[in-house]
Amino acid sequence: MKPILLIAIGGAAGSVARYLLSLFVMKQMTLAFPLGTMLVNLSGCFMIGLIYGLSSRYAWITEEWRLLLATGICGGYTTFSSFSYESIALIREGDYAHFFGYVSGSVILGLLATAGGFWLTR
């Protein structure tokens, strides 16, 4: 039960942080480009890279800390960070076929799924 609670607390914090950053950026800039979302995605990718990079070097970042920080906060903040980390992990393992399949499949099928959802609601 403790892992679920850590993920839930982190997820709530990440979701609020995503909303606040996006809101702040939208109020500062009047662009048609979704800069707030892009900044959230990029900063989430940087954060998850730091978390997993540090956890591979230091024993004090335990599985519980990774659940709170990476799965919870980064997952609530942006799932794009998980996508990015998993893609890099495939490259590091030399699994290029799965890397290209995962990245292209996620982007192309994700766009098609979103379009399909819009289409179904017409």
N, C-alpha and C positions, 0 to 999 in steps of 0.2 A: 504493500500500500504506500510505503514511503516514496518509491520511485514515481508513482502516479501523482502524488502530491507535489513533489519537486517539479515535475514537468508542468503541472497545472499552474503553479505559482509563477514559474518562469514564463510560461505561455501568456499568462495574463499581463505580466510586466512587458513582454515583448510586443504584444498587440497594442497596448497603450502607447508605448514608445513609437511604434510605427505610425499610429494615428497622429500623435503630437508632432513628429518630424514632418510628416506630409502636410499637415495643417500649417505649420510654420513656413514651409517652403512656398506653399500656395499663396499665403498672405504676403510674402516678400516679393514674389515674382508673378507677373501676369503673362505666362506663356501658355500656349496651347500644348506644348510638349510636357509629358508627365514627369517632370524633373523630380518631384517628391518621391514618387515610386522608384525611380531609377536610383536616387540617393539611398533610399532604404535598402534596395537590393544590393548595391555595391558595398555599403557599410556593413550589411549583414554578412556578405561574403568575406569581407576583411575580418570581421569579428570571429566567424567560425574557423577561419584559417588560423587566427591567433590562438583560439581555444584548443584546437587539435594539435597545433604546433607545440604549444606549451605543454599540453598533456603528454606528448610523446617524449618530452625532455625532463619533466618534473613529476615526481611521484605524488606530490601534494594535491595535484588535480586528479581526484579520484573519479570513479564511475559516477558517483552521486553528483559531484560538481559538473561533470560533463552532461549529465541528464538535465540539471538545472540550467546551465549556461547554453549548451549547444542545442539540445533537443527542446528545452523549454523556451528560453529567451529568444534564441536565434530562430527557432521554429515558429514562435508566435510573431516575431518581428518580420520574418520573411522566409518562406519555404524555398525561395530561390537560393539562399545560402546553403541549404542541404543539397539541392541539385548541383550547385557548383562544387561543393566538397566531394560529393560522390563521383562527379565527373573527373576531378583531379585525382581521386583515389584510383580510378580505372587507368588513367594515364600512368601514374606511379607504378602500378602493377604491370604495365606493359600490355594491358588488355585493350588495344586500340579498336578492335572490332566492336566490342561492347561499348566503348566510349562513344564512337561515332553513331552507333545505333541508339544509345541512350539520349545523346544530345539532340540529334536530328529527330528522333521519334518524339521526344518530349516537346520540342518546339513545334514541329509540324502537327502532331496529333493533338497537342494542347490547343493550338489555334483552331484546328478543325472541330474539336470538342466544344470550344467556346462558341464558334459559329453555329454548331448544331444546337446548342442550348438556346441561342437567340432564335434560330429558325423554328424550334419547337414551340416557342412562346408567341409566335405570330398568329 
